[in-house]
Structure formats: C-alpha cells, structure tokens
Amino acid sequence: MTTQQTSPSALQTVLALLAMLIGSAVLAIAVAYVALENMPCRWFGSAFEGGCGFGALGASAGVALIVFVIAFGCAARLYFRR
C-alpha cells in the first residue's frame, strides 16, 4: 500500500512564505543588533566625526542583509523540497 502525498494548498504556501519572511527578518535584526553592539571602533578607523558609528551601522546593515537572504533561502528550500 502506498501513501499519496497531497500538495499544500495555496493558502498554506502563502502562510508558510510569510512565516519564513518574518522569521528571517527577526533573525537578521537580532544578528545585526548583536554585531552593532559588539564591533569595536578600531575596525572602522577613528571615532572622529562619527566615522565609527557610520561604519558600524553600514557593516551591521550588510550583515543583516546577508543573514536575511541566507535564512530565507534555506527555509524556502527546505519547505519546497518536501
């Protein structure tokens, strides 16, 4: 006896994608915040005229973008692979 797999409905797929987007965004924000709080100013030059702050903010935004893309891509791949 074989079991037949049913494909998820369109609503289930949309809700799963929405959950993946929200989860990836929360993870990216958390990682960016931790990175922003822990990166030393010496990585971005001197603290004169806000150079450290702008450098750290840009780096944490870049980290957030990378984490979001990777997390969403992995979650979507796992969801649609089943």
Gaussian input, Z-matrix of N, CA and C with variables (Angstrom, degrees):
# hf/3-21g

backbone

0 1
 N
 C     1     B1
 C     2     B2     1     A1
 N     3     B3     2     A2     1     D1
 C     4     B4     3     A3     2     D2
 C     5     B5     4     A4     3     D3
 N     6     B6     5     A5     4     D4
 C     7     B7     6     A6     5     D5
 C     8     B8     7     A7     6     D6
 N     9     B9     8     A8     7     D7
 C    10    B10     9     A9     8     D8
 C    11    B11    10    A10     9     D9
 N    12    B12    11    A11    10    D10
 C    13    B13    12    A12    11    D11
 C    14    B14    13    A13    12    D12
 N    15    B15    14    A14    13    D13
 C    16    B16    15    A15    14    D14
 C    17    B17    16    A16    15    D15
 N    18    B18    17    A17    16    D16
 C    19    B19    18    A18    17    D17
 C    20    B20    19    A19    18    D18
 N    21    B21    20    A20    19    D19
 C    22    B22    21    A21    20    D20
 C    23    B23    22    A22    21    D21
 N    24    B24    23    A23    22    D22
 C    25    B25    24    A24    23    D23
 C    26    B26    25    A25    24    D24
 N    27    B27    26    A26    25    D25
 C    28    B28    27    A27    26    D26
 C    29    B29    28    A28    27    D27
 N    30    B30    29    A29    28    D28
 C    31    B31    30    A30    29    D29
 C    32    B32    31    A31    30    D30
 N    33    B33    32    A32    31    D31
 C    34    B34    33    A33    32    D32
 C    35    B35    34    A34    33    D33
 N    36    B36    35    A35    34    D34
 C    37    B37    36    A36    35    D35
 C    38    B38    37    A37    36    D36
 N    39    B39    38    A38    37    D37
 C    40    B40    39    A39    38    D38
 C    41    B41    40    A40    39    D39
 N    42    B42    41    A41    40    D40
 C    43    B43    42    A42    41    D41
 C    44    B44    43    A43    42    D42
 N    45    B45    44    A44    43    D43
 C    46    B46    45    A45    44    D44
 C    47    B47    46    A46    45    D45
 N    48    B48    47    A47    46    D46
 C    49    B49    48    A48    47    D47
 C    50    B50    49    A49    48    D48
 N    51    B51    50    A50    49    D49
 C    52    B52    51    A51    50    D50
 C    53    B53    52    A52    51    D51
 N    54    B54    53    A53    52    D52
 C    55    B55    54    A54    53    D53
 C    56    B56    55    A55    54    D54
 N    57    B57    56    A56    55    D55
 C    58    B58    57    A57    56    D56
 C    59    B59    58    A58    57    D57
 N    60    B60    59    A59    58    D58
 C    61    B61    60    A60    59    D59
 C    62    B62    61    A61    60    D60
 N    63    B63    62    A62    61    D61
 C    64    B64    63    A63    62    D62
 C    65    B65    64    A64    63    D63
 N    66    B66    65    A65    64    D64
 C    67    B67    66    A66    65    D65
 C    68    B68    67    A67    66    D66
 N    69    B69    68    A68    67    D67
 C    70    B70    69    A69    68    D68
 C    71    B71    70    A70    69    D69
 N    72    B72    71    A71    70    D70
 C    73    B73    72    A72    71    D71
 C    74    B74    73    A73    72    D72
 N    75    B75    74    A74    73    D73
 C    76    B76    75    A75    74    D74
 C    77    B77    76    A76    75    D75
 N    78    B78    77    A77    76    D76
 C    79    B79    78    A78    77    D77
 C    80    B80    79    A79    78    D78
 N    81    B81    80    A80    79    D79
 C    82    B82    81    A81    80    D80
 C    83    B83    82    A82    81    D81
 N    84    B84    83    A83    82    D82
 C    85    B85    84    A84    83    D83
 C    86    B86    85    A85    84    D84
 N    87    B87    86    A86    85    D85
 C    88    B88    87    A87    86    D86
 C    89    B89    88    A88    87    D87
 N    90    B90    89    A89    88    D88
 C    91    B91    90    A90    89    D89
 C    92    B92    91    A91    90    D90
 N    93    B93    92    A92    91    D91
 C    94    B94    93    A93    92    D92
 C    95    B95    94    A94    93    D93
 N    96    B96    95    A95    94    D94
 C    97    B97    96    A96    95    D95
 C    98    B98    97    A97    96    D96
 N    99    B99    98    A98    97    D97
 C   100   B100    99    A99    98    D98
 C   101   B101   100   A100    99    D99
 N   102   B102   101   A101   100   D100
 C   103   B103   102   A102   101   D101
 C   104   B104   103   A103   102   D102
 N   105   B105   104   A104   103   D103
 C   106   B106   105   A105   104   D104
 C   107   B107   106   A106   105   D105
 N   108   B108   107   A107   106   D106
 C   109   B109   108   A108   107   D107
 C   110   B110   109   A109   108   D108
 N   111   B111   110   A110   109   D109
 C   112   B112   111   A111   110   D110
 C   113   B113   112   A112   111   D111
 N   114   B114   113   A113   112   D112
 C   115   B115   114   A114   113   D113
 C   116   B116   115   A115   114   D114
 N   117   B117   116   A116   115   D115
 C   118   B118   117   A117   116   D116
 C   119   B119   118   A118   117   D117
 N   120   B120   119   A119   118   D118
 C   121   B121   120   A120   119   D119
 C   122   B122   121   A121   120   D120
 N   123   B123   122   A122   121   D121
 C   124   B124   123   A123   122   D122
 C   125   B125   124   A124   123   D123
 N   126   B126   125   A125   124   D124
 C   127   B127   126   A126   125   D125
 C   128   B128   127   A127   126   D126
 N   129   B129   128   A128   127   D127
 C   130   B130   129   A129   128   D128
 C   131   B131   130   A130   129   D129
 N   132   B132   131   A131   130   D130
 C   133   B133   132   A132   131   D131
 C   134   B134   133   A133   132   D132
 N   135   B135   134   A134   133   D133
 C   136   B136   135   A135   134   D134
 C   137   B137   136   A136   135   D135
 N   138   B138   137   A137   136   D136
 C   139   B139   138   A138   137   D137
 C   140   B140   139   A139   138   D138
 N   141   B141   140   A140   139   D139
 C   142   B142   141   A141   140   D140
 C   143   B143   142   A142   141   D141
 N   144   B144   143   A143   142   D142
 C   145   B145   144   A144   143   D143
 C   146   B146   145   A145   144   D144
 N   147   B147   146   A146   145   D145
 C   148   B148   147   A147   146   D146
 C   149   B149   148   A148   147   D147
 N   150   B150   149   A149   148   D148
 C   151   B151   150   A150   149   D149
 C   152   B152   151   A151   150   D150
 N   153   B153   152   A152   151   D151
 C   154   B154   153   A153   152   D152
 C   155   B155   154   A154   153   D153
 N   156   B156   155   A155   154   D154
 C   157   B157   156   A156   155   D155
 C   158   B158   157   A157   156   D156
 N   159   B159   158   A158   157   D157
 C   160   B160   159   A159   158   D158
 C   161   B161   160   A160   159   D159
 N   162   B162   161   A161   160   D160
 C   163   B163   162   A162   161   D161
 C   164   B164   163   A163   162   D162
 N   165   B165   164   A164   163   D163
 C   166   B166   165   A165   164   D164
 C   167   B167   166   A166   165   D165
 N   168   B168   167   A167   166   D166
 C   169   B169   168   A168   167   D167
 C   170   B170   169   A169   168   D168
 N   171   B171   170   A170   169   D169
 C   172   B172   171   A171   170   D170
 C   173   B173   172   A172   171   D171
 N   174   B174   173   A173   172   D172
 C   175   B175   174   A174   173   D173
 C   176   B176   175   A175   174   D174
 N   177   B177   176   A176   175   D175
 C   178   B178   177   A177   176   D176
 C   179   B179   178   A178   177   D177
 N   180   B180   179   A179   178   D178
 C   181   B181   180   A180   179   D179
 C   182   B182   181   A181   180   D180
 N   183   B183   182   A182   181   D181
 C   184   B184   183   A183   182   D182
 C   185   B185   184   A184   183   D183
 N   186   B186   185   A185   184   D184
 C   187   B187   186   A186   185   D185
 C   188   B188   187   A187   186   D186
 N   189   B189   188   A188   187   D187
 C   190   B190   189   A189   188   D188
 C   191   B191   190   A190   189   D189
 N   192   B192   191   A191   190   D190
 C   193   B193   192   A192   191   D191
 C   194   B194   193   A193   192   D192
 N   195   B195   194   A194   193   D193
 C   196   B196   195   A195   194   D194
 C   197   B197   196   A196   195   D195
 N   198   B198   197   A197   196   D196
 C   199   B199   198   A198   197   D197
 C   200   B200   199   A199   198   D198
 N   201   B201   200   A200   199   D199
 C   202   B202   201   A201   200   D200
 C   203   B203   202   A202   201   D201
 N   204   B204   203   A203   202   D202
 C   205   B205   204   A204   203   D203
 C   206   B206   205   A205   204   D204
 N   207   B207   206   A206   205   D205
 C   208   B208   207   A207   206   D206
 C   209   B209   208   A208   207   D207
 N   210   B210   209   A209   208   D208
 C   211   B211   210   A210   209   D209
 C   212   B212   211   A211   210   D210
 N   213   B213   212   A212   211   D211
 C   214   B214   213   A213   212   D212
 C   215   B215   214   A214   213   D213
 N   216   B216   215   A215   214   D214
 C   217   B217   216   A216   215   D215
 C   218   B218   217   A217   216   D216
 N   219   B219   218   A218   217   D217
 C   220   B220   219   A219   218   D218
 C   221   B221   220   A220   219   D219
 N   222   B222   221   A221   220   D220
 C   223   B223   222   A222   221   D221
 C   224   B224   223   A223   222   D222
 N   225   B225   224   A224   223   D223
 C   226   B226   225   A225   224   D224
 C   227   B227   226   A226   225   D225
 N   228   B228   227   A227   226   D226
 C   229   B229   228   A228   227   D227
 C   230   B230   229   A229   228   D228
 N   231   B231   230   A230   229   D229
 C   232   B232   231   A231   230   D230
 C   233   B233   232   A232   231   D231
 N   234   B234   233   A233   232   D232
 C   235   B235   234   A234   233   D233
 C   236   B236   235   A235   234   D234
 N   237   B237   236   A236   235   D235
 C   238   B238   237   A237   236   D236
 C   239   B239   238   A238   237   D237
 N   240   B240   239   A239   238   D238
 C   241   B241   240   A240   239   D239
 C   242   B242   241   A241   240   D240
 N   243   B243   242   A242   241   D241
 C   244   B244   243   A243   242   D242
 C   245   B245   244   A244   243   D243

   B1=1.4401
   B2=1.5280
   B3=1.2832
   B4=1.4633
   B5=1.5194
   B6=1.2927
   B7=1.4660
   B8=1.5130
   B9=1.2825
   B10=1.4575
   B11=1.5236
   B12=1.3249
   B13=1.4570
   B14=1.5171
   B15=1.3078
   B16=1.4566
   B17=1.5157
   B18=1.2935
   B19=1.4584
   B20=1.5241
   B21=1.3357
   B22=1.4610
   B23=1.5292
   B24=1.3165
   B25=1.4600
   B26=1.5230
   B27=1.3081
   B28=1.4657
   B29=1.5218
   B30=1.3277
   B31=1.4627
   B32=1.5214
   B33=1.3308
   B34=1.4607
   B35=1.5210
   B36=1.3093
   B37=1.4574
   B38=1.5211
   B39=1.3203
   B40=1.4675
   B41=1.5241
   B42=1.3274
   B43=1.4612
   B44=1.5269
   B45=1.3274
   B46=1.4590
   B47=1.5287
   B48=1.3325
   B49=1.4640
   B50=1.5212
   B51=1.3221
   B52=1.4629
   B53=1.5263
   B54=1.3160
   B55=1.4646
   B56=1.5258
   B57=1.3282
   B58=1.4671
   B59=1.5217
   B60=1.3275
   B61=1.4655
   B62=1.5224
   B63=1.3181
   B64=1.4634
   B65=1.5218
   B66=1.3108
   B67=1.4661
   B68=1.5149
   B69=1.3150
   B70=1.4657
   B71=1.5184
   B72=1.3293
   B73=1.4655
   B74=1.5222
   B75=1.3226
   B76=1.4693
   B77=1.5216
   B78=1.3250
   B79=1.4619
   B80=1.5219
   B81=1.3221
   B82=1.4657
   B83=1.5238
   B84=1.3230
   B85=1.4670
   B86=1.5194
   B87=1.3229
   B88=1.4636
   B89=1.5257
   B90=1.3226
   B91=1.4665
   B92=1.5231
   B93=1.3263
   B94=1.4661
   B95=1.5220
   B96=1.3168
   B97=1.4644
   B98=1.5264
   B99=1.3213
   B100=1.4668
   B101=1.5218
   B102=1.3208
   B103=1.4664
   B104=1.5239
   B105=1.3188
   B106=1.4622
   B107=1.5215
   B108=1.3114
   B109=1.4612
   B110=1.5265
   B111=1.3210
   B112=1.4621
   B113=1.5200
   B114=1.3223
   B115=1.4643
   B116=1.5272
   B117=1.3354
   B118=1.4695
   B119=1.5282
   B120=1.3338
   B121=1.4675
   B122=1.5265
   B123=1.3014
   B124=1.4717
   B125=1.5329
   B126=1.3187
   B127=1.4564
   B128=1.5208
   B129=1.3197
   B130=1.4577
   B131=1.5181
   B132=1.2947
   B133=1.4571
   B134=1.5133
   B135=1.2974
   B136=1.4617
   B137=1.5204
   B138=1.3138
   B139=1.4582
   B140=1.5264
   B141=1.3285
   B142=1.4581
   B143=1.5201
   B144=1.3181
   B145=1.4727
   B146=1.5277
   B147=1.3080
   B148=1.4632
   B149=1.5113
   B150=1.3184
   B151=1.4614
   B152=1.5132
   B153=1.3181
   B154=1.4601
   B155=1.5268
   B156=1.3107
   B157=1.4650
   B158=1.5147
   B159=1.3319
   B160=1.4666
   B161=1.5252
   B162=1.3208
   B163=1.4636
   B164=1.5163
   B165=1.3291
   B166=1.4615
   B167=1.5263
   B168=1.3188
   B169=1.4643
   B170=1.5296
   B171=1.3232
   B172=1.4628
   B173=1.5165
   B174=1.3307
   B175=1.4634
   B176=1.5235
   B177=1.3233
   B178=1.4652
   B179=1.5297
   B180=1.3233
   B181=1.4688
   B182=1.5271
   B183=1.3226
   B184=1.4598
   B185=1.5167
   B186=1.3322
   B187=1.4628
   B188=1.5251
   B189=1.3328
   B190=1.4680
   B191=1.5257
   B192=1.3138
   B193=1.4628
   B194=1.5245
   B195=1.3165
   B196=1.4686
   B197=1.5227
   B198=1.3396
   B199=1.4654
   B200=1.5249
   B201=1.3291
   B202=1.4632
   B203=1.5247
   B204=1.3118
   B205=1.4723
   B206=1.5233
   B207=1.3281
   B208=1.4654
   B209=1.5271
   B210=1.3330
   B211=1.4672
   B212=1.5227
   B213=1.3337
   B214=1.4625
   B215=1.5254
   B216=1.3156
   B217=1.4611
   B218=1.5184
   B219=1.3238
   B220=1.4663
   B221=1.5246
   B222=1.3264
   B223=1.4670
   B224=1.5270
   B225=1.3087
   B226=1.4649
   B227=1.5263
   B228=1.3073
   B229=1.4658
   B230=1.5271
   B231=1.3323
   B232=1.4594
   B233=1.5265
   B234=1.3168
   B235=1.4683
   B236=1.5273
   B237=1.3083
   B238=1.4611
   B239=1.5212
   B240=1.3101
   B241=1.4528
   B242=1.5278
   B243=1.3055
   B244=1.4700
   B245=1.4962
   A1=108.17
   A2=116.26
   A3=120.58
   A4=109.30
   A5=114.02
   A6=118.34
   A7=108.76
   A8=114.61
   A9=119.98
   A10=109.06
   A11=116.18
   A12=120.29
   A13=109.09
   A14=114.66
   A15=118.60
   A16=108.66
   A17=115.36
   A18=118.93
   A19=108.98
   A20=116.72
   A21=119.26
   A22=110.79
   A23=114.59
   A24=118.85
   A25=109.84
   A26=115.82
   A27=120.57
   A28=110.84
   A29=116.99
   A30=120.48
   A31=110.89
   A32=117.07
   A33=120.23
   A34=111.05
   A35=117.01
   A36=120.70
   A37=111.25
   A38=117.27
   A39=120.83
   A40=110.37
   A41=117.09
   A42=120.28
   A43=111.62
   A44=117.06
   A45=120.03
   A46=110.75
   A47=117.34
   A48=120.29
   A49=111.46
   A50=116.58
   A51=120.63
   A52=110.88
   A53=116.67
   A54=120.31
   A55=111.04
   A56=116.82
   A57=120.35
   A58=111.17
   A59=117.17
   A60=121.03
   A61=111.40
   A62=116.54
   A63=120.18
   A64=110.73
   A65=117.19
   A66=120.38
   A67=112.44
   A68=116.91
   A69=120.67
   A70=111.25
   A71=116.85
   A72=120.42
   A73=111.48
   A74=117.09
   A75=120.26
   A76=110.44
   A77=117.08
   A78=120.48
   A79=111.06
   A80=117.47
   A81=121.32
   A82=111.27
   A83=117.41
   A84=120.62
   A85=110.50
   A86=117.23
   A87=120.41
   A88=111.40
   A89=117.17
   A90=120.52
   A91=110.72
   A92=117.71
   A93=120.86
   A94=111.19
   A95=117.54
   A96=120.63
   A97=110.71
   A98=116.69
   A99=120.18
   A100=110.18
   A101=117.11
   A102=120.29
   A103=110.95
   A104=117.33
   A105=121.33
   A106=111.32
   A107=117.23
   A108=121.01
   A109=112.89
   A110=118.10
   A111=120.54
   A112=115.34
   A113=119.21
   A114=120.24
   A115=109.88
   A116=117.31
   A117=118.68
   A118=111.77
   A119=115.42
   A120=120.85
   A121=112.44
   A122=117.10
   A123=118.49
   A124=111.87
   A125=117.61
   A126=120.68
   A127=111.59
   A128=118.03
   A129=121.94
   A130=112.95
   A131=118.21
   A132=120.79
   A133=110.66
   A134=116.38
   A135=120.07
   A136=110.87
   A137=114.84
   A138=120.93
   A139=111.14
   A140=118.19
   A141=122.52
   A142=110.40
   A143=116.98
   A144=124.50
   A145=112.92
   A146=118.11
   A147=121.32
   A148=114.96
   A149=118.33
   A150=120.48
   A151=112.33
   A152=115.91
   A153=119.97
   A154=110.48
   A155=116.86
   A156=120.50
   A157=112.94
   A158=116.40
   A159=118.90
   A160=111.39
   A161=116.76
   A162=119.88
   A163=111.94
   A164=116.29
   A165=120.19
   A166=111.13
   A167=116.97
   A168=120.58
   A169=110.75
   A170=116.70
   A171=120.03
   A172=112.33
   A173=116.17
   A174=119.63
   A175=111.29
   A176=117.24
   A177=118.93
   A178=111.18
   A179=118.04
   A180=120.38
   A181=110.47
   A182=116.52
   A183=120.18
   A184=112.21
   A185=115.94
   A186=120.58
   A187=109.97
   A188=116.73
   A189=120.49
   A190=111.22
   A191=117.15
   A192=120.71
   A193=111.32
   A194=116.20
   A195=120.25
   A196=110.83
   A197=116.95
   A198=120.77
   A199=110.63
   A200=117.74
   A201=121.01
   A202=111.08
   A203=117.00
   A204=120.51
   A205=110.91
   A206=117.06
   A207=120.24
   A208=110.73
   A209=117.45
   A210=120.34
   A211=111.44
   A212=117.31
   A213=119.67
   A214=110.73
   A215=117.08
   A216=120.07
   A217=112.74
   A218=116.79
   A219=120.35
   A220=111.33
   A221=117.12
   A222=120.26
   A223=110.93
   A224=117.20
   A225=120.38
   A226=111.01
   A227=116.21
   A228=119.57
   A229=110.65
   A230=116.64
   A231=119.51
   A232=111.57
   A233=117.07
   A234=120.39
   A235=111.43
   A236=117.21
   A237=119.89
   A238=112.93
   A239=117.71
   A240=120.98
   A241=111.07
   A242=117.79
   A243=121.03
   A244=113.65
   D1=126.27
   D2=178.37
   D3=-103.80
   D4=145.36
   D5=176.88
   D6=-96.99
   D7=141.19
   D8=-178.43
   D9=-100.84
   D10=127.18
   D11=178.21
   D12=-86.02
   D13=134.92
   D14=175.86
   D15=-98.85
   D16=141.59
   D17=178.79
   D18=-78.64
   D19=148.80
   D20=-179.83
   D21=-67.26
   D22=150.07
   D23=179.51
   D24=-71.20
   D25=168.60
   D26=-179.77
   D27=-63.05
   D28=-37.91
   D29=179.39
   D30=-65.52
   D31=-41.81
   D32=177.67
   D33=-62.89
   D34=-39.97
   D35=179.24
   D36=-65.87
   D37=-43.33
   D38=178.94
   D39=-63.90
   D40=-43.59
   D41=178.71
   D42=-64.93
   D43=-37.86
   D44=177.67
   D45=-65.88
   D46=-42.23
   D47=177.55
   D48=-64.17
   D49=-39.00
   D50=177.28
   D51=-64.16
   D52=-42.20
   D53=177.07
   D54=-63.79
   D55=-39.27
   D56=177.53
   D57=-64.10
   D58=-42.62
   D59=178.28
   D60=-61.49
   D61=-46.91
   D62=-178.93
   D63=-66.32
   D64=-44.53
   D65=178.87
   D66=-62.37
   D67=-42.54
   D68=178.60
   D69=-65.39
   D70=-39.32
   D71=179.10
   D72=-66.14
   D73=-42.30
   D74=178.68
   D75=-63.59
   D76=-43.60
   D77=177.77
   D78=-62.25
   D79=-44.01
   D80=-179.50
   D81=-63.77
   D82=-41.31
   D83=178.93
   D84=-64.99
   D85=-41.96
   D86=179.74
   D87=-63.94
   D88=-44.53
   D89=179.41
   D90=-65.34
   D91=-41.12
   D92=179.17
   D93=-64.56
   D94=-39.41
   D95=179.11
   D96=-64.79
   D97=-45.29
   D98=178.35
   D99=-62.36
   D100=-41.79
   D101=178.36
   D102=-64.03
   D103=-42.62
   D104=-179.04
   D105=-64.04
   D106=-38.34
   D107=-178.55
   D108=-75.78
   D109=-23.41
   D110=-171.76
   D111=-109.84
   D112=-8.66
   D113=-179.87
   D114=-77.14
   D115=128.00
   D116=179.27
   D117=-76.86
   D118=152.59
   D119=-178.73
   D120=-65.13
   D121=-25.67
   D122=-176.96
   D123=-65.04
   D124=-18.30
   D125=176.46
   D126=-70.31
   D127=-19.76
   D128=-173.68
   D129=-119.44
   D130=18.53
   D131=-178.35
   D132=87.99
   D133=-156.66
   D134=-176.10
   D135=-78.22
   D136=165.36
   D137=178.05
   D138=-87.70
   D139=7.72
   D140=-177.33
   D141=-67.31
   D142=133.16
   D143=176.24
   D144=56.30
   D145=31.27
   D146=174.37
   D147=76.74
   D148=13.67
   D149=-179.84
   D150=-59.79
   D151=-38.44
   D152=179.32
   D153=-65.87
   D154=-45.79
   D155=-177.44
   D156=-63.81
   D157=-44.59
   D158=179.66
   D159=-68.23
   D160=-38.00
   D161=177.84
   D162=-65.05
   D163=-44.63
   D164=179.55
   D165=-66.36
   D166=-39.04
   D167=178.87
   D168=-64.88
   D169=-43.39
   D170=177.90
   D171=-64.46
   D172=-40.81
   D173=179.31
   D174=-65.87
   D175=-41.74
   D176=179.76
   D177=-69.20
   D178=-32.86
   D179=175.29
   D180=-65.95
   D181=-39.73
   D182=176.67
   D183=-64.55
   D184=-41.74
   D185=177.36
   D186=-62.25
   D187=-43.05
   D188=-179.95
   D189=-61.37
   D190=-42.41
   D191=179.64
   D192=-63.65
   D193=-44.84
   D194=-179.82
   D195=-64.01
   D196=-45.59
   D197=179.98
   D198=-63.22
   D199=-41.12
   D200=179.92
   D201=-62.00
   D202=-47.33
   D203=-178.15
   D204=-63.71
   D205=-43.99
   D206=-179.18
   D207=-67.08
   D208=-45.20
   D209=-178.35
   D210=-64.50
   D211=-44.45
   D212=179.76
   D213=-66.94
   D214=-41.54
   D215=178.88
   D216=-61.88
   D217=-42.96
   D218=178.69
   D219=-66.62
   D220=-42.81
   D221=179.87
   D222=-64.49
   D223=-43.22
   D224=179.50
   D225=-65.91
   D226=-39.66
   D227=179.29
   D228=-63.90
   D229=-43.09
   D230=178.41
   D231=-65.78
   D232=-38.20
   D233=-178.86
   D234=-67.90
   D235=-46.92
   D236=-175.18
   D237=-82.62
   D238=-8.80
   D239=178.74
   D240=-78.15
   D241=-26.21
   D242=-174.47
   D243=-71.70

